[in-house]
Amino acid sequence: MERLVEATIQRFGGFNTFVNNAGLGLISTADATSSADHHRLFEINYFGLVYGSLAAARHFRETGKSGAIINLGSAVSDMPQMLSVAYSASKHAIKGFTDGLRVELGQEGLPVSVTLIKPSAIDTRFFDHAMTNMGGMGKAPGAQYAPEVVAEAILLAAEHPRRDIAVGQTSALGGRLGALAPKIIEGVQKTWSYDQLIDHEHMPDADSLYEVPREGNERSRYGHGRNFSVTTGLQMHPALSMGAVVIASAALILAISAGKRR
């Protein structure tokens, strides 16, 4: 990661935004996950992001330039998911590191924003490349979103500082519910069957845990991601969010008034 930063500075003279997006998937029960696979996943998902963030922060510190560090977390950082326990743990660790780094850079007085992006299920090749020992390719429950929805959130964070952005309704709504009532989320997940999380008719095209996939397709083989998320749009545009609150409040007042008249 330090060589990447050095090469970028040599070629472009510096940078203003650094995005950490490396992530590997591992579809397995916790008990069946080997220590080697668990360590490998953390080496990429967590430590790769740590090394990138620190290298970027060092550049901003040395140059005194303002900038943005944007880290890709996940909805599962707030709502760990079965068959993705190691992955969920790595994303939870990313959340802790990102929040702590934000505090430290702020304490230094560096003009650097640190943002955590938490996508829901995104229609990329993630599962096509995720290692599995469950006899089929992994799949995510809930609504799927196009990669562009995440890209727009990243671009907004680069231009306008944000603490975090939950992409998609699963992350935005489920994350809050997971924080307020975790037993409800866990109770729902306990009712799931493995068939809801495994595509037994397909196997991954590659095992990105130890190999580099040769193809560079943006979307999955299904190509069914939504191109817009209402909850993400409200976070990205505070005026819209405030408008939604006003409309909801007005509707509530009207409903109460109508009830009193009756």
GUMAR-875902 format. One record per residue (C-alpha): x, y, z. Coordinates in pm, 1 decimal. Layout:
BEGIN
X:Y:Z
...
This chain:
BEGIN
0.0:0.0:0.0
289.2:235.6:72.9
435.8:160.1:-269.9
98.3:242.6:-423.3
94.7:579.3:-247.0
453.6:650.9:-352.1
381.9:559.7:-714.7
70.7:779.8:-715.4
265.8:1076.9:-578.7
542.3:1029.6:-835.1
299.1:1007.9:-1124.2
36.3:1265.1:-1025.8
209.4:1476.4:-764.2
-26.3:1369.4:-486.5
-389.9:1289.2:-424.6
-691.2:1429.6:-241.2
-899.7:1114.7:-195.7
-799.6:763.0:-94.9
-1057.3:482.8:-120.6
-1000.7:144.6:45.1
-1220.3:-109.2:-131.6
-1030.9:-441.0:-117.9
-1256.1:-716.3:11.1
-1270.0:-1095.8:-2.5
-1565.6:-1319.5:70.2
-1574.0:-1652.8:253.0
-1898.8:-1852.6:260.5
-1870.6:-2097.4:547.8
-1991.1:-2169.2:897.2
-1760.1:-2038.1:1168.1
-1678.0:-2389.7:1283.1
-1575.6:-2501.0:932.8
-1356.7:-2196.0:865.5
-988.9:-2284.7:890.6
-750.7:-2059.9:1081.7
-549.8:-2006.4:761.7
-857.7:-1888.4:568.2
-969.5:-1669.5:857.7
-626.6:-1502.8:880.2
-606.4:-1460.9:501.5
-943.2:-1285.0:490.5
-843.8:-1045.4:769.1
-506.3:-978.1:607.5
-684.5:-838.4:300.7
-1014.3:-701.1:429.7
-890.7:-545.7:753.1
-514.5:-502.2:744.9
-512.6:-401.8:377.2
-752.4:-120.5:464.6
-547.8:-27.5:773.1
-224.0:-6.7:574.9
-394.6:200.3:304.7
-555.4:439.5:552.8
-230.5:497.5:742.4
-31.8:550.9:423.4
-289.0:804.7:301.9
-297.3:980.6:640.3
81.6:1003.7:634.6
66.9:1175.3:294.5
-192.1:1427.2:416.1
8.4:1488.9:731.7
334.2:1549.5:544.3
181.4:1776.8:280.0
-69.1:1958.9:500.3
-328.5:1914.0:225.6
-694.1:1859.3:295.9
-840.0:1535.4:175.0
-1063.8:1237.5:230.2
-1010.0:878.7:337.5
-1304.9:661.6:239.6
-1331.5:306.2:371.7
-1572.0:43.5:245.9
-1742.3:-138.3:529.2
-2068.0:-329.2:498.4
-2418.9:-364.1:634.3
-2291.9:-674.2:815.8
-2065.1:-457.3:1031.0
-2388.5:-374.4:1218.6
-2574.6:-700.3:1148.4
-2341.4:-1002.4:1136.5
-2472.7:-1273.9:907.7
-2446.2:-1650.0:936.5
-2228.4:-1824.8:675.9
-2034.6:-1496.0:656.2
-1915.9:-1476.3:1016.4
-1547.3:-1415.7:933.9
-1640.1:-1156.2:670.8
-1881.9:-986.0:911.9
-1610.6:-976.7:1179.5
-1363.9:-814.3:938.0
-1617.1:-546.2:848.1
-1698.2:-485.2:1215.2
-1324.4:-439.6:1276.3
-1311.2:-193.9:984.9
-1589.0:10.0:1145.5
-1397.9:26.6:1474.4
-1071.3:122.5:1306.9
-1234.0:387.5:1085.4
-1417.0:551.0:1376.4
-1100.5:551.7:1587.6
-883.7:690.0:1307.0
-1132.9:973.1:1253.8
-1095.6:1075.7:1616.8
-715.0:1064.0:1609.3
-681.7:1267.3:1288.9
-932.3:1516.4:1426.6
-731.7:1545.2:1746.1
-426.0:1628.1:1533.8
-623.6:1899.4:1360.3
-568.1:1748.6:1015.2
-819.2:1871.3:754.6
-901.8:1514.4:652.8
-1248.3:1360.3:648.6
-1278.5:990.3:727.1
-1591.6:822.1:592.0
-1728.2:471.6:632.0
-1945.5:347.2:343.4
-2173.3:58.3:444.0
-2329.1:-107.8:138.5
-2618.7:-349.3:147.3
-2616.1:-634.2:-108.7
-2456.7:-499.4:-428.5
-2490.7:-664.3:-768.6
-2117.8:-716.2:-827.5
-1906.1:-1028.2:-879.5
-1847.5:-1056.4:-505.5
-2015.9:-1395.2:-467.0
-1884.0:-1513.7:-804.1
-1536.8:-1480.1:-649.2
-1608.2:-1567.8:-285.6
-1461.2:-1892.4:-155.1
-1728.1:-2139.6:-45.7
-1736.6:-2477.0:125.5
-2116.2:-2494.3:135.2
-2166.1:-2675.5:-195.0
-2287.5:-2366.8:-378.7
-2226.8:-1998.0:-439.5
-2325.5:-1752.3:-170.3
-2611.4:-1508.9:-216.6
-2744.2:-1216.5:-14.9
-3101.0:-1175.3:109.6
-3292.2:-854.3:55.5
-3281.1:-592.0:-217.5
-2981.0:-580.4:-452.6
-2832.6:-251.1:-573.2
-2624.6:-158.0:-876.1
-2255.4:-73.7:-821.8
-2322.9:284.3:-933.9
-2528.6:348.7:-618.6
-2218.3:282.6:-407.2
-1996.2:479.4:-646.2
-2220.5:784.3:-610.3
-2198.3:762.8:-231.2
-1818.1:742.3:-250.8
-1804.3:1043.5:-482.7
-2026.9:1245.6:-249.0
-1801.2:1158.6:48.2
-1498.9:1273.1:-152.9
-1656.8:1612.2:-222.3
-1859.0:1667.8:95.7
-1738.9:1522.1:428.2
-1968.2:1258.9:574.7
-1913.5:1044.7:883.0
-2079.3:742.3:724.5
-2325.8:653.6:451.0
-2542.2:341.1:462.9
-2610.3:233.9:104.9
-2943.8:59.1:53.2
-3237.6:3.0:282.8
-3097.5:-311.5:445.6
-2797.8:-118.1:573.8
-2984.3:203.8:654.0
-3286.0:54.0:830.3
-3154.0:-281.9:942.3
-2840.9:-125.0:1085.8
-3040.8:106.2:1308.8
-3272.1:-174.9:1415.7
-2970.3:-393.5:1483.8
-2830.2:-127.4:1717.0
-3160.6:-64.2:1897.6
-3298.7:-417.5:1908.9
-3029.2:-670.8:1817.9
-3234.7:-964.1:1946.9
-3499.0:-893.0:1683.1
-3242.0:-910.3:1402.1
-3086.4:-1224.0:1547.3
-3429.1:-1380.8:1591.9
-3516.0:-1321.0:1226.7
-3183.5:-1459.0:1108.5
-3229.6:-1775.4:1314.8
-3538.2:-1853.3:1106.1
-3339.4:-1847.7:782.7
-3239.3:-2170.4:612.9
-2906.8:-2219.7:437.7
-3098.7:-2240.9:109.8
-3179.8:-1870.0:145.0
-2808.3:-1788.3:151.7
-2669.8:-2047.3:-91.0
-2720.9:-2078.9:-466.7
-2683.8:-2455.8:-504.5
-2712.7:-2435.5:-883.6
-2392.3:-2234.6:-928.2
-2036.2:-2234.1:-801.7
-1797.8:-1934.9:-793.0
-1596.3:-1860.1:-1106.0
-1282.7:-1803.4:-898.1
-1151.8:-1827.5:-542.1
-1033.3:-1473.9:-472.0
-916.0:-1571.4:-123.7
-595.8:-1705.1:-278.4
-621.8:-1617.3:-649.2
-674.6:-1303.9:-855.4
-980.1:-1335.9:-1084.2
-891.5:-1272.3:-1445.9
-1216.7:-1112.6:-1557.4
-1305.0:-759.1:-1457.1
-1683.8:-754.8:-1484.5
-1861.2:-496.7:-1271.1
-2189.9:-680.0:-1224.9
-2287.2:-1030.9:-1126.1
-2410.0:-1290.5:-1373.0
-2765.8:-1192.0:-1277.8
-2750.0:-816.0:-1337.1
-3056.0:-729.3:-1128.4
-2934.4:-444.9:-908.0
-3157.5:-145.1:-841.0
-3023.2:181.4:-979.0
-3152.6:398.5:-695.7
-3195.6:379.7:-319.4
-3438.2:615.4:-147.1
-3270.2:576.6:193.3
-2927.1:646.1:42.4
-3056.8:948.6:-144.2
-3199.2:1094.5:176.4
-2861.2:1059.7:349.1
-2674.7:1213.5:57.7
-2908.1:1510.8:27.3
-2999.1:1651.6:373.1
-3256.4:1887.6:219.9
-3451.2:1588.5:88.7
-3419.1:1419.0:425.2
-3552.7:1727.3:603.7
-3835.9:1745.7:350.5
-3926.1:1384.6:420.8
-3933.6:1458.3:794.2
-4155.2:1761.9:738.8
-4394.8:1564.9:517.8
-4408.9:1276.4:766.5
-4466.8:1518.7:1053.5
-4741.2:1699.0:862.8
-4909.4:1370.0:782.2
-4896.3:1270.2:1149.2
-5045.6:1604.6:1259.5
-5326.4:1575.3:1003.5
-5400.0:1222.3:1115.7
-5416.1:1330.9:1481.1
-5636.8:1629.4:1392.5
-5871.8:1409.6:1192.9
-5894.8:1170.4:1485.5
-5984.9:1452.8:1725.4
-6258.0:1580.9:1492.0
-6412.9:1238.1:1480.1
